[in-house]
């Protein structure tokens, strides 16, 4: 679909080998049809929403109390005019803190238990027992265990990011270890265990680790909102919940939309950053 | 290359009465039984046999990936029990590291072994030039054709300056035109480096064209059925394949292989 496919196919004929780097406007021009369709779909979505509110739709789902898109936008404008940065800053810092500590620890432990049977035996079981515990269930203990609410919230965000990163790193490493040919190549070139790990196992596990990081980022946002609802004083999740408590409905939806947008954006950023670590991949989805 | 003077006396492989067996479903299956052979320094030996005769097992044994259940294999009087950079291995296709560029693939071996006073970078540049792919130094393997990838595979194995080059059906996946060119280039490289080559193939023409000696293998369990000297003059080129002697030698191999293939086929059907 994108022109990169064309160049990857032409490998066959030994011609141009470099993936062509397209300018942004070229990409927009090429994909303009898709963009138009996507834009229309969003407009239709908002129109439908507005319409359902306008007719006070009430069959199974009740739209009577649902604010209309216009009300949500007004709430947003009001929110922006009313010192929003405390909330943004609080939420973003918690997500970044939880995500980064979750990534470092998740990747580190994942690499260890993915490559060593002994460490897996020692570490995997307790980690596996803690894994299914939802973020909400951690809140009371987090309040008791940490010196203040803030560090407790960091912890809950961390838990959300940690597990998907841990599991996908572990599985990616195990998958790389099952590729006997790649390991034999390294051995025959004289690589020792550490060199095999560093130059072969880790790079070939990167796509799996990247998937874990993207999911982990999304999870960090889920868990953040949970944490802020119970224990926060600032933050987008807190703002959303506060609005519900004081029966002000438009900001609720605004908070939801903001969380969705920031979650999607941060996952996108993680995806782009991790992709830049794997420049060797050429992905052609429609040319299978 | 200054190391050539020495490599002429190095690279002797002695296979001493080895058997390699696998246990599969509580049954001991011999891939190879009681094989002995001596491969001299600088010799080009092809191991030829039908599929499933254990020729890859023999090569994996020499490479040190598989340890024989009895007997031993030695390189220059040193028993082989694990892979070592003294033996370069060229695998079947798709064994380049996709996350390393062509140049990084070649310099990987030298960068972890560090012998001599050439930097890994210099070695990579030299070998890229030798295989004629200097232009593709910074490309990734998936941007290269199969033939080019295999040239890089050969360069990568040679970049450690091994005493023996082991090749496991390296041209099996290439089209016949590319294959012939690759064979001619391989002979050139072999002449230049004067290293021992052990080349596994099931292609009779390929074996006769390349080898000084063909070890013809029989199946189940694998044994060396015939040690055939190939007395075709060198350097060999396209005309070699038209000569009377080439056709004769091919004929000999053909009838021996055919017997084995039928035997293997019948055994599998039992």
Boltz contact constraints between the chains, C-beta under 6 A:
constraints:
  - contact:
      token1: [A, 11]
      token2: [B, 143]
      max_distance: 6.0
  - contact:
      token1: [A, 14]
      token2: [B, 145]
      max_distance: 6.0
  - contact:
      token1: [A, 17]
      token2: [B, 139]
      max_distance: 6.0
  - contact:
      token1: [A, 17]
      token2: [B, 143]
      max_distance: 6.0
  - contact:
      token1: [A, 181]
      token2: [B, 95]
      max_distance: 6.0
  - contact:
      token1: [A, 184]
      token2: [B, 65]
      max_distance: 6.0
  - contact:
      token1: [A, 185]
      token2: [B, 95]
      max_distance: 6.0
  - contact:
      token1: [A, 187]
      token2: [B, 83]
      max_distance: 6.0
  - contact:
      token1: [A, 188]
      token2: [B, 83]
      max_distance: 6.0
  - contact:
      token1: [A, 188]
      token2: [B, 89]
      max_distance: 6.0
  - contact:
      token1: [A, 189]
      token2: [B, 109]
      max_distance: 6.0
  - contact:
      token1: [A, 190]
      token2: [B, 85]
      max_distance: 6.0
  - contact:
      token1: [A, 190]
      token2: [B, 112]
      max_distance: 6.0
  - contact:
      token1: [A, 190]
      token2: [B, 113]
      max_distance: 6.0
  - contact:
      token1: [A, 191]
      token2: [B, 112]
      max_distance: 6.0
  - contact:
      token1: [A, 195]
      token2: [B, 112]
      max_distance: 6.0
  - contact:
      token1: [A, 203]
      token2: [B, 99]
      max_distance: 6.0
  - contact:
      token1: [A, 280]
      token2: [B, 98]
      max_distance: 6.0
  - contact:
      token1: [A, 280]
      token2: [B, 99]
      max_distance: 6.0
  - contact:
      token1: [A, 280]
      token2: [B, 140]
      max_distance: 6.0
